[in-house]
Amino acid sequence: MSWAWEYLPDEEGVAGGAPPEFLGAVETKADELVRAAEALYLDGTTYEGSGEPMAYLDVAGGFFAYFVVPRLQRVFLCQVTTPPV
């Protein structure tokens, strides 16, 4: 298994209706979070702590909520928020 990110429960449920350019920025940040988690948890599968709490990250046009699960080597995106149009 290697580090990756994914939408939880799925992309439509988390990001459905968000503008494509905004989602591109979210996914770029998610890639950066994966690289950071991989560097922090060199072998996440052996991690024994409780993991990190939910966090929020601003991107141009809104923000998203995510959490890191080291033992699964995953960054889960669970909420994407854009301002009302």
N, C-alpha and C positions, 0 to 999 in steps of 0.2 A: 504494500500500500504506500502511496506517496501523498504528500499534501495537496489539497485542492480546496475549492470553495464550491458551495452550491446553495440554491434557494431552498428554504424550508417553510412550508411543505413542498412548494413547487413554484416555478417562475410565474405562472399565471396568477396564483394566489397571492404572491408577494409583490410582484411588479407589474401586473396586468394593467394596461392603460397608461403607463408612464412613457414619456417621450423617448424615442430611440437614442437621441444624443445624450440625454440624462442617464439612461441605462448604460450607455457606453462608458460614461464617467464613473458610474458605480462599479462596473465590472473591472475597470482599470484599477480602482482603489482596492477592490477585492483581491486582485492579483498581487498587489503590494502587501496586503495583509497576510496572504499565504506565504510570501517570501519571508516576511518578518517572523511569522509563527514557526516556520521551518528552521530559521536561524536560532530562535529562542528555545524551542523544544527539539533538540537534535534528533532524538528518537522518541517521538510522541507516544508511540505504542507502549512504552515502559513508564509513562508519566503516572504518578500515583496521587496527585493532588486533586482538588475539586474543580480545577479549571478556572477560567476567567469569567467574570460576570458579563452580562449584556452590556454592550457599548454602542455609542452612536458616533457617526462620522459624517461631517458636512462635505458635500460636493456641490459644484456649481448647479444651482437649480433645485436644491433640496438636501435631504440627508437620508441615511439608512442606518438600521439597527442590525447588529451582528453579534455573534459570540463564537469563541474558539473552543473546540473540543480536542485537546491534545491526543488523547488515546485513539480517537478516530482519524486524527490528522486532517481535520476539516475546519473550515471557517464557514459558518452558516449565516446566510443573509435572511433575516426573518421579517423585515419591514422596510419598505421603500416609500418615502414621503416626498411629494412635490407640492409646491404651493397651489392653491386652487386657481383655475384659469378664469 
